[in-house]
Amino acid sequence: MVDLKVFNDPTTLTDEELYDLRDRWATCFLQLYNPEVDYDDADEKD
């Protein structure tokens, strides 16, 4: 069952939380359309 309190929360996200959320969604969509590339490793430094 979905916890609807999450969707009814009126508090705003911090800039860091918003960036993290966007990054997670972008990674999710990229993995759906190009599953051969591991986008989670892109943030790691060589």
PyMOL Python script that loads the backbone (N, CA, C, O; Angstrom):
from pymol import cmd

cmd.read_pdbstr("""\
ATOM      1  N   MET A   1       0.834  -1.189   0.000  1.00  0.00           N
ATOM      2  CA  MET A   1       0.000   0.000   0.000  1.00  0.00           C
ATOM      3  C   MET A   1       0.874   1.246   0.000  1.00  0.00           C
ATOM      4  O   MET A   1       1.898   1.279   0.683  1.00  0.00           O
ATOM      5  N   VAL A   2       0.500   2.245  -0.735  1.00  0.00           N
ATOM      6  CA  VAL A   2       1.267   3.486  -0.853  1.00  0.00           C
ATOM      7  C   VAL A   2       0.977   4.393   0.338  1.00  0.00           C
ATOM      8  O   VAL A   2      -0.174   4.581   0.733  1.00  0.00           O
ATOM      9  N   ASP A   3       2.044   4.946   0.897  1.00  0.00           N
ATOM     10  CA  ASP A   3       1.900   5.883   2.007  1.00  0.00           C
ATOM     11  C   ASP A   3       1.594   7.260   1.432  1.00  0.00           C
ATOM     12  O   ASP A   3       2.498   7.937   0.943  1.00  0.00           O
ATOM     13  N   LEU A   4       0.341   7.684   1.482  1.00  0.00           N
ATOM     14  CA  LEU A   4      -0.071   8.943   0.873  1.00  0.00           C
ATOM     15  C   LEU A   4       0.424  10.167   1.631  1.00  0.00           C
ATOM     16  O   LEU A   4       0.332  11.281   1.114  1.00  0.00           O
ATOM     17  N   LYS A   5       0.945   9.993   2.838  1.00  0.00           N
ATOM     18  CA  LYS A   5       1.470  11.136   3.577  1.00  0.00           C
ATOM     19  C   LYS A   5       2.637  11.773   2.836  1.00  0.00           C
ATOM     20  O   LYS A   5       2.856  12.980   2.938  1.00  0.00           O
ATOM     21  N   VAL A   6       3.380  10.975   2.099  1.00  0.00           N
ATOM     22  CA  VAL A   6       4.512  11.503   1.343  1.00  0.00           C
ATOM     23  C   VAL A   6       4.024  12.507   0.306  1.00  0.00           C
ATOM     24  O   VAL A   6       4.661  13.540   0.101  1.00  0.00           O
ATOM     25  N   PHE A   7       2.911  12.221  -0.345  1.00  0.00           N
ATOM     26  CA  PHE A   7       2.409  13.086  -1.397  1.00  0.00           C
ATOM     27  C   PHE A   7       1.641  14.281  -0.849  1.00  0.00           C
ATOM     28  O   PHE A   7       1.417  15.247  -1.578  1.00  0.00           O
ATOM     29  N   ASN A   8       1.239  14.242   0.391  1.00  0.00           N
ATOM     30  CA  ASN A   8       0.509  15.348   0.995  1.00  0.00           C
ATOM     31  C   ASN A   8       1.392  16.211   1.885  1.00  0.00           C
ATOM     32  O   ASN A   8       0.886  17.069   2.608  1.00  0.00           O
ATOM     33  N   ASP A   9       2.691  16.000   1.845  1.00  0.00           N
ATOM     34  CA  ASP A   9       3.635  16.755   2.666  1.00  0.00           C
ATOM     35  C   ASP A   9       3.863  18.138   2.032  1.00  0.00           C
ATOM     36  O   ASP A   9       4.392  18.223   0.924  1.00  0.00           O
ATOM     37  N   PRO A  10       3.474  19.216   2.720  1.00  0.00           N
ATOM     38  CA  PRO A  10       3.580  20.544   2.121  1.00  0.00           C
ATOM     39  C   PRO A  10       4.970  21.187   2.231  1.00  0.00           C
ATOM     40  O   PRO A  10       5.181  22.277   1.699  1.00  0.00           O
ATOM     41  N   THR A  11       5.917  20.532   2.911  1.00  0.00           N
ATOM     42  CA  THR A  11       7.230  21.144   3.078  1.00  0.00           C
ATOM     43  C   THR A  11       7.991  21.134   1.760  1.00  0.00           C
ATOM     44  O   THR A  11       7.803  20.251   0.922  1.00  0.00           O
ATOM     45  N   THR A  12       8.849  22.126   1.592  1.00  0.00           N
ATOM     46  CA  THR A  12       9.637  22.233   0.374  1.00  0.00           C
ATOM     47  C   THR A  12      10.932  21.440   0.523  1.00  0.00           C
ATOM     48  O   THR A  12      11.390  21.169   1.633  1.00  0.00           O
ATOM     49  N   LEU A  13      11.498  21.082  -0.598  1.00  0.00           N
ATOM     50  CA  LEU A  13      12.772  20.375  -0.607  1.00  0.00           C
ATOM     51  C   LEU A  13      13.911  21.386  -0.590  1.00  0.00           C
ATOM     52  O   LEU A  13      13.791  22.487  -1.127  1.00  0.00           O
ATOM     53  N   THR A  14      15.013  20.996   0.033  1.00  0.00           N
ATOM     54  CA  THR A  14      16.207  21.842  -0.024  1.00  0.00           C
ATOM     55  C   THR A  14      16.803  21.718  -1.421  1.00  0.00           C
ATOM     56  O   THR A  14      16.439  20.816  -2.175  1.00  0.00           O
ATOM     57  N   ASP A  15      17.705  22.610  -1.763  1.00  0.00           N
ATOM     58  CA  ASP A  15      18.357  22.544  -3.072  1.00  0.00           C
ATOM     59  C   ASP A  15      19.080  21.211  -3.253  1.00  0.00           C
ATOM     60  O   ASP A  15      19.062  20.630  -4.338  1.00  0.00           O
ATOM     61  N   GLU A  16      19.716  20.728  -2.184  1.00  0.00           N
ATOM     62  CA  GLU A  16      20.438  19.451  -2.247  1.00  0.00           C
ATOM     63  C   GLU A  16      19.469  18.282  -2.460  1.00  0.00           C
ATOM     64  O   GLU A  16      19.744  17.389  -3.262  1.00  0.00           O
ATOM     65  N   GLU A  17      18.348  18.285  -1.751  1.00  0.00           N
ATOM     66  CA  GLU A  17      17.351  17.228  -1.916  1.00  0.00           C
ATOM     67  C   GLU A  17      16.745  17.246  -3.316  1.00  0.00           C
ATOM     68  O   GLU A  17      16.512  16.193  -3.910  1.00  0.00           O
ATOM     69  N   LEU A  18      16.489  18.442  -3.841  1.00  0.00           N
ATOM     70  CA  LEU A  18      15.921  18.570  -5.174  1.00  0.00           C
ATOM     71  C   LEU A  18      16.909  18.084  -6.234  1.00  0.00           C
ATOM     72  O   LEU A  18      16.518  17.404  -7.182  1.00  0.00           O
ATOM     73  N   TYR A  19      18.182  18.429  -6.077  1.00  0.00           N
ATOM     74  CA  TYR A  19      19.208  17.952  -7.002  1.00  0.00           C
ATOM     75  C   TYR A  19      19.292  16.427  -6.971  1.00  0.00           C
ATOM     76  O   TYR A  19      19.371  15.781  -8.017  1.00  0.00           O
ATOM     77  N   ASP A  20      19.276  15.856  -5.761  1.00  0.00           N
ATOM     78  CA  ASP A  20      19.348  14.402  -5.618  1.00  0.00           C
ATOM     79  C   ASP A  20      18.139  13.737  -6.261  1.00  0.00           C
ATOM     80  O   ASP A  20      18.283  12.712  -6.929  1.00  0.00           O
ATOM     81  N   LEU A  21      16.957  14.297  -6.073  1.00  0.00           N
ATOM     82  CA  LEU A  21      15.746  13.751  -6.673  1.00  0.00           C
ATOM     83  C   LEU A  21      15.820  13.783  -8.195  1.00  0.00           C
ATOM     84  O   LEU A  21      15.489  12.798  -8.855  1.00  0.00           O
ATOM     85  N   ARG A  22      16.249  14.903  -8.749  1.00  0.00           N
ATOM     86  CA  ARG A  22      16.389  15.019 -10.212  1.00  0.00           C
ATOM     87  C   ARG A  22      17.406  14.023 -10.736  1.00  0.00           C
ATOM     88  O   ARG A  22      17.193  13.397 -11.774  1.00  0.00           O
ATOM     89  N   ASP A  23      18.519  13.876 -10.015  1.00  0.00           N
ATOM     90  CA  ASP A  23      19.568  12.949 -10.421  1.00  0.00           C
ATOM     91  C   ASP A  23      19.058  11.506 -10.422  1.00  0.00           C
ATOM     92  O   ASP A  23      19.357  10.738 -11.337  1.00  0.00           O
ATOM     93  N   ARG A  24      18.297  11.147  -9.405  1.00  0.00           N
ATOM     94  CA  ARG A  24      17.749   9.786  -9.329  1.00  0.00           C
ATOM     95  C   ARG A  24      16.763   9.510 -10.463  1.00  0.00           C
ATOM     96  O   ARG A  24      16.788   8.435 -11.063  1.00  0.00           O
ATOM     97  N   TRP A  25      15.884  10.492 -10.759  1.00  0.00           N
ATOM     98  CA  TRP A  25      14.925  10.312 -11.856  1.00  0.00           C
ATOM     99  C   TRP A  25      15.644  10.213 -13.193  1.00  0.00           C
ATOM    100  O   TRP A  25      15.301   9.375 -14.027  1.00  0.00           O
ATOM    101  N   ALA A  26      16.639  11.068 -13.397  1.00  0.00           N
ATOM    102  CA  ALA A  26      17.385  11.035 -14.651  1.00  0.00           C
ATOM    103  C   ALA A  26      18.084   9.687 -14.818  1.00  0.00           C
ATOM    104  O   ALA A  26      18.062   9.105 -15.903  1.00  0.00           O
ATOM    105  N   THR A  27      18.702   9.192 -13.748  1.00  0.00           N
ATOM    106  CA  THR A  27      19.371   7.889 -13.798  1.00  0.00           C
ATOM    107  C   THR A  27      18.374   6.781 -14.109  1.00  0.00           C
ATOM    108  O   THR A  27      18.668   5.879 -14.893  1.00  0.00           O
ATOM    109  N   CYS A  28      17.207   6.848 -13.500  1.00  0.00           N
ATOM    110  CA  CYS A  28      16.167   5.846 -13.736  1.00  0.00           C
ATOM    111  C   CYS A  28      15.759   5.818 -15.217  1.00  0.00           C
ATOM    112  O   CYS A  28      15.692   4.753 -15.831  1.00  0.00           O
ATOM    113  N   PHE A  29      15.490   6.995 -15.774  1.00  0.00           N
ATOM    114  CA  PHE A  29      15.074   7.054 -17.173  1.00  0.00           C
ATOM    115  C   PHE A  29      16.189   6.627 -18.120  1.00  0.00           C
ATOM    116  O   PHE A  29      15.933   5.939 -19.108  1.00  0.00           O
ATOM    117  N   LEU A  30      17.417   7.028 -17.828  1.00  0.00           N
ATOM    118  CA  LEU A  30      18.531   6.631 -18.677  1.00  0.00           C
ATOM    119  C   LEU A  30      18.729   5.115 -18.661  1.00  0.00           C
ATOM    120  O   LEU A  30      19.035   4.519 -19.694  1.00  0.00           O
ATOM    121  N   GLN A  31      18.559   4.496 -17.508  1.00  0.00           N
ATOM    122  CA  GLN A  31      18.707   3.043 -17.419  1.00  0.00           C
ATOM    123  C   GLN A  31      17.591   2.330 -18.175  1.00  0.00           C
ATOM    124  O   GLN A  31      17.806   1.247 -18.717  1.00  0.00           O
ATOM    125  N   LEU A  32      16.418   2.920 -18.215  1.00  0.00           N
ATOM    126  CA  LEU A  32      15.315   2.312 -18.965  1.00  0.00           C
ATOM    127  C   LEU A  32      15.593   2.312 -20.463  1.00  0.00           C
ATOM    128  O   LEU A  32      15.272   1.348 -21.158  1.00  0.00           O
ATOM    129  N   TYR A  33      16.188   3.390 -20.959  1.00  0.00           N
ATOM    130  CA  TYR A  33      16.387   3.537 -22.393  1.00  0.00           C
ATOM    131  C   TYR A  33      17.763   3.116 -22.877  1.00  0.00           C
ATOM    132  O   TYR A  33      17.962   2.933 -24.078  1.00  0.00           O
ATOM    133  N   ASN A  34      18.714   2.959 -21.972  1.00  0.00           N
ATOM    134  CA  ASN A  34      20.061   2.523 -22.352  1.00  0.00           C
ATOM    135  C   ASN A  34      20.638   1.672 -21.226  1.00  0.00           C
ATOM    136  O   ASN A  34      21.540   2.125 -20.521  1.00  0.00           O
ATOM    137  N   PRO A  35      20.139   0.450 -21.041  1.00  0.00           N
ATOM    138  CA  PRO A  35      20.532  -0.366 -19.886  1.00  0.00           C
ATOM    139  C   PRO A  35      21.973  -0.870 -19.919  1.00  0.00           C
ATOM    140  O   PRO A  35      22.457  -1.378 -18.907  1.00  0.00           O
ATOM    141  N   GLU A  36      22.683  -0.746 -21.059  1.00  0.00           N
ATOM    142  CA  GLU A  36      24.056  -1.256 -21.118  1.00  0.00           C
ATOM    143  C   GLU A  36      25.032  -0.367 -20.353  1.00  0.00           C
ATOM    144  O   GLU A  36      26.084  -0.842 -19.926  1.00  0.00           O
ATOM    145  N   VAL A  37      24.706   0.907 -20.173  1.00  0.00           N
ATOM    146  CA  VAL A  37      25.590   1.846 -19.505  1.00  0.00           C
ATOM    147  C   VAL A  37      25.228   1.903 -18.023  1.00  0.00           C
ATOM    148  O   VAL A  37      24.052   1.990 -17.672  1.00  0.00           O
ATOM    149  N   ASP A  38      26.252   1.852 -17.145  1.00  0.00           N
ATOM    150  CA  ASP A  38      26.006   1.943 -15.709  1.00  0.00           C
ATOM    151  C   ASP A  38      26.161   3.396 -15.281  1.00  0.00           C
ATOM    152  O   ASP A  38      27.272   3.839 -14.990  1.00  0.00           O
ATOM    153  N   TYR A  39      25.064   4.139 -15.240  1.00  0.00           N
ATOM    154  CA  TYR A  39      25.083   5.554 -14.927  1.00  0.00           C
ATOM    155  C   TYR A  39      25.394   5.825 -13.465  1.00  0.00           C
ATOM    156  O   TYR A  39      25.811   6.935 -13.134  1.00  0.00           O
ATOM    157  N   ASP A  40      25.208   4.857 -12.581  1.00  0.00           N
ATOM    158  CA  ASP A  40      25.506   5.065 -11.169  1.00  0.00           C
ATOM    159  C   ASP A  40      26.984   5.267 -10.923  1.00  0.00           C
ATOM    160  O   ASP A  40      27.361   5.887  -9.929  1.00  0.00           O
ATOM    161  N   ASP A  41      27.836   4.759 -11.805  1.00  0.00           N
ATOM    162  CA  ASP A  41      29.266   4.908 -11.657  1.00  0.00           C
ATOM    163  C   ASP A  41      29.782   6.239 -12.200  1.00  0.00           C
ATOM    164  O   ASP A  41      30.962   6.546 -12.033  1.00  0.00           O
ATOM    165  N   ALA A  42      28.944   7.025 -12.836  1.00  0.00           N
ATOM    166  CA  ALA A  42      29.375   8.266 -13.470  1.00  0.00           C
ATOM    167  C   ALA A  42      29.864   9.275 -12.454  1.00  0.00           C
ATOM    168  O   ALA A  42      30.717  10.100 -12.782  1.00  0.00           O
ATOM    169  N   ASP A  43      29.354   9.240 -11.228  1.00  0.00           N
ATOM    170  CA  ASP A  43      29.763  10.208 -10.211  1.00  0.00           C
ATOM    171  C   ASP A  43      31.106   9.860  -9.575  1.00  0.00           C
ATOM    172  O   ASP A  43      31.714  10.708  -8.922  1.00  0.00           O
ATOM    173  N   GLU A  44      31.569   8.646  -9.754  1.00  0.00           N
ATOM    174  CA  GLU A  44      32.830   8.237  -9.136  1.00  0.00           C
ATOM    175  C   GLU A  44      34.007   8.800  -9.892  1.00  0.00           C
ATOM    176  O   GLU A  44      34.006   8.858 -11.121  1.00  0.00           O
ATOM    177  N   LYS A  45      35.016   9.217  -9.140  1.00  0.00           N
ATOM    178  CA  LYS A  45      36.234   9.755  -9.739  1.00  0.00           C
ATOM    179  C   LYS A  45      37.192   8.635 -10.061  1.00  0.00           C
ATOM    180  O   LYS A  45      37.228   7.620  -9.364  1.00  0.00           O
ATOM    181  N   ASP A  46      37.976   8.813 -11.123  1.00  0.00           N
ATOM    182  CA  ASP A  46      38.976   7.795 -11.516  1.00  0.00           C
ATOM    183  C   ASP A  46      40.166   7.809 -10.610  1.00  0.00           C
ATOM    184  O   ASP A  46      41.094   7.023 -10.798  1.00  0.00           O
TER     185      ASP A  46
END
""", "prot")
cmd.dss("prot")
cmd.show_as("cartoon", "prot")
cmd.util.cbc("prot")
cmd.orient("prot")
